[in-house]
């Protein structure tokens, strides 16, 4: 990897360059393994733990895990949040013994002010299919989502569909799905539902969240 940006101007230039390398596509039709990625921060924001959990898609069993502890690699600047987390997450990915077929980030891809969120950033750097499942909206508006599991509405920002607002469980708040790299919105939504058989969030996110929180302790 090139030297990590130190200033906002450097990060914006890197982001512009990497965004030009995003590849659209449908992604693997039946991925055997999927990876959840998440980062936990200490209360003073000075330390972090980045976790990757690889699950077997067929039964959601754990195939591999990796945790990296460190410090945020960049200051908090809106629109450039990925620069804080990517080095630690890439380090965790490098420690895996199982290479996942798809990356699923606790964050966003195209649904980002500059159309290049964490899922897109990691997807381009690894060249793996990647998308984000966010708990909250970063950008965009949507029409009301139906109550049944699987109901969804387009997430639209400045006239562009940047993701989907997807109901993973009946009567529970929807999640925000957006593609990052080498995968389409339809398969990303289908995979999110497959990975969320009981709870609002996909099991990839839930497992990575637990692991990074444990790692921070």
C-alpha positions in Angstrom: 0.0 0.0 0.0 1.2 3.6 -0.7 2.1 5.9 2.2 -1.1 6.7 4.2 -2.5 10.2 3.7 -1.7 12.7 6.4 -3.9 15.6 5.4 -7.4 16.1 4.2 -6.2 17.2 0.7 -4.0 14.0 0.4 -6.9 11.8 1.4 -9.3 13.4 -1.0 -6.8 12.9 -3.8 -6.5 9.2 -2.9 -10.2 8.8 -2.6 -10.7 10.3 -6.1 -8.1 8.0 -7.6 -9.5 4.8 -5.9 -13.1 5.8 -6.8 -12.2 5.6 -10.5 -11.2 2.0 -10.0 -14.6 0.8 -8.7 -16.0 -2.1 -10.8 -19.7 -2.7 -11.0 -21.1 -6.2 -11.4 -23.4 -8.9 -10.0 -20.8 -10.6 -7.9 -20.7 -14.3 -7.1 -24.1 -16.0 -7.4 -23.5 -18.4 -4.5 -20.6 -17.3 -2.4 -19.3 -20.2 -0.2 -17.8 -17.8 2.4 -18.6 -14.2 3.5 -16.7 -11.9 5.8 -18.0 -9.4 8.2 -15.8 -6.4 9.1 -16.2 -4.1 12.0 -14.1 -1.7 14.2 -14.6 -0.8 17.9 -13.1 2.3 19.5 -12.0 3.1 23.0 -13.9 5.8 24.9 -11.1 8.3 24.4 -11.0 7.4 20.6 -7.3 6.7 20.9 -7.4 3.0 20.4 -9.3 0.6 18.1 -9.7 -3.1 17.4 -10.5 -4.2 13.9 -12.1 -7.6 13.4 -12.9 -9.8 10.4 -15.1 -12.9 10.8 -15.4 -15.3 7.9 -18.6 -17.4 7.9 -19.6 -20.4 5.8 -22.7 -19.1 3.9 -24.5 -22.5 4.0 -24.8 -22.8 7.8 -23.4 -19.5 9.1 -20.6 -21.3 11.0 -17.3 -19.5 11.6 -14.6 -20.5 9.2 -11.9 -18.0 10.3 -11.3 -14.9 12.4 -8.7 -12.2 12.8 -8.4 -9.2 15.1 -5.9 -6.3 15.0 -5.4 -3.7 17.7 -4.0 -0.3 17.0 -4.8 3.4 16.7 -6.9 5.3 14.2 -4.9 6.0 11.1 -6.5 9.4 10.3 -8.4 12.2 12.1 -12.2 12.2 12.0 -13.2 14.2 9.0 -16.8 13.7 7.5 -16.6 11.8 4.2 -13.2 10.4 5.0 -14.0 8.1 7.8 -12.7 5.0 6.0 -9.2 6.4 6.3 -9.3 5.9 10.0 -10.1 2.2 9.7 -8.8 0.7 6.5 -5.2 0.0 7.5 -6.2 -2.0 10.5 -8.9 -3.8 8.6 -6.5 -4.6 5.7 -4.0 -6.0 8.3 -6.8 -8.2 9.8 -7.7 -9.4 6.3 -4.1 -10.3 5.6 -4.0 -12.5 8.7 -6.9 -14.7 7.6 -6.2 -18.2 6.4 -9.5 -18.4 4.5 -10.0 -15.9 1.7 -13.6 -14.8 1.7 -15.7 -14.6 -1.4 -17.5 -11.4 -0.4 -16.8 -8.6 2.2 -19.7 -7.1 4.1 -18.9 -3.9 6.0 -20.7 -2.3 8.9 -21.0 0.9 6.8 -21.7 2.1 3.3 -20.4 1.9 -0.2 -22.0 4.0 -2.9 -24.4 5.6 -0.3 -21.7 8.2 0.6 -21.4 11.9 0.0 -18.5 11.3 -2.4 -19.8 7.9 -3.5 -16.9 6.1 -2.0 -17.6 4.7 1.5 -15.8 2.0 3.5 -17.2 -0.9 1.4 -16.0 0.6 -1.8 -12.6 1.5 -0.4 -11.9 -2.0 0.9 -13.4 -3.6 -2.2 -11.0 -1.7 -4.5 -8.0 -2.4 -2.4 -8.7 -6.1 -2.1 -10.5 -6.4 -5.5 -13.1 -8.6 -3.7 -16.8 -8.1 -4.1 -17.8 -5.8 -1.2 -20.9 -4.0 0.0 -22.1 -2.2 3.1 -25.0 -2.8 5.5 -25.5 0.3 7.6 -27.6 0.7 10.7 -28.2 4.4 9.9 -28.5 6.5 6.8 -25.5 8.5 5.7 -27.1 10.1 2.6 -30.3 9.8 0.7 -34.1 9.7 1.1 -36.6 6.9 0.6 -40.3 6.1 0.4 -41.8 4.2 3.3 -40.7 0.6 3.4 -43.4 -2.2 3.7 -43.5 -4.1 7.0 -42.9 -7.7 5.8 -39.4 -9.2 5.9 -37.8 -8.5 2.5 -39.7 -5.3 1.8 -37.4 -2.6 0.5 -37.3 0.9 -1.0 -34.8 2.7 -3.1 -32.3 4.9 -1.3 -32.0 8.0 -3.5 -29.5 10.9 -3.2 -29.5 13.8 -5.7 -31.6 11.8 -8.1 -29.3 8.8 -8.0 -30.2 5.4 -6.5 -27.3 4.8 -4.1 -28.7 1.8 -2.2 -31.7 0.1 -0.7 -33.6 0.5 2.5 -34.2 -3.2 3.4 -36.5 -4.7 6.1 -34.7 -7.8 7.3 -37.3 -8.6 10.0 -41.0 -7.8 10.1 -41.7 -4.9 12.4 -38.0 -4.0 12.9 -36.2 -1.0 11.6 -34.7 -1.5 8.2 -31.0 -1.5 7.3 -29.3 0.5 4.5 -27.6 -1.7 1.9 -25.2 -0.1 -0.7 -22.8 -1.7 -3.1 -19.1 -1.1 -2.9 -17.2 -3.1 -5.6 -17.9 -6.0 -8.0 -21.4 -6.7 -6.8 -24.9 -5.5 -7.7 -27.6 -4.2 -5.4 -30.0 -7.1 -6.0 -27.5 -9.8 -5.0 -26.3 -7.7 -2.1 -29.9 -7.4 -0.7 -30.5 -11.1 -1.3 -27.3 -12.0 0.6 -28.2 -9.6 3.4 -31.5 -11.4 3.9 -29.9 -14.8 3.8 -27.4 -13.7 6.5 -30.1 -12.2 8.7 -32.4 -15.2 9.4 -33.4 -14.1 13.0 -32.1 -10.6 13.7 -32.1 -7.1 12.1 -28.4 -7.2 11.3 -26.7 -9.9 9.3 -24.7 -12.5 11.2 -21.5 -11.3 9.6 -21.9 -7.9 11.3 -23.1 -9.4 14.6 -20.1 -11.7 14.8 -17.5 -9.0 13.8 -19.1 -6.6 16.3 -18.7 -9.1 19.1 -15.1 -9.9 18.2 -13.9 -6.3 17.9 -15.5 -5.3 21.2 -13.9 -8.3 22.9 -10.6 -7.4 21.2 -10.7 -3.9 22.6 -11.0 -5.2 26.1 
